[in-house]
């Protein structure tokens, strides 16, 4: 069986992709995910709205291409 990557708390890929597309859920979930994965500074920066837009674009790209959020996560 192929290796399965889970972006948000072990949720399936399609659910994580939908949650990434919605700005408010992305704002909360990606900040918490980054903090839980050990990148506290990136998690706190993700909670700043202007910086969150950059993380949102990067996360959308990596969710489609790599099926997981990978930049500072």
N, C-alpha and C positions, 0 to 999 in steps of 0.2 A: 504494500500500500504506500502511496506517495506521502511525503512529509506534509503535514497540514500546518500552516501558519495562521495564528489567530491574532487579530489586531487589538480588539477591545475585550478584555476579560474572558478570552476563550470563546467568544461568539463566532458563529460561522462567517465566512468571507462576505457573503451577500448582505448580511445584516450589518456587519462592520462598514461595508461600503456605503450603505444607505445612511448610517449614522455619521459617516464622514462628510457626506454631501450636505446634510443639514447643519447650518452654521452653529446654532446654539449647542446641539449635542456634541459636535466636534470640539467646541471650545472647552466644554467641561470634561469630556471623556479623554481627549488627547492630553490635556494637562495632568489629569490623574494618572493616566497610563505612563506618561514620561516620568512622573515622580515615583511611581511604583517600580519602574525599571531602573531607577537609580540616577536619573538625570534631573536632579532637583532644580537646577538653575533653568534648564530648558522648560521644565514644567511650570515654573513661576513666570517665566517670560511668555509662555503660551497663554497665560491668563490676562495679559495686557492686550486690549483689542487691536491696536495698530500692528503689533508683532504677530498676533494670532492670525491675521490675514496671510502673512508669509508662510506660517506653519500650515495653514489650511490648504494653500496651493501645493506646497511640497507633499503634504499627506494625501491629497487627491491623486497626485501623480504616482506616488509610491504605492498607494492602494490598488491602482489599476495595473501597474507594471509588476509589482513584487508581492501583492496581496498581504501587505503588512505595512505599518508605519515604521520607517527605519531611520529617519533623520533625527538624531538626538533622542531616540526612544528606546 
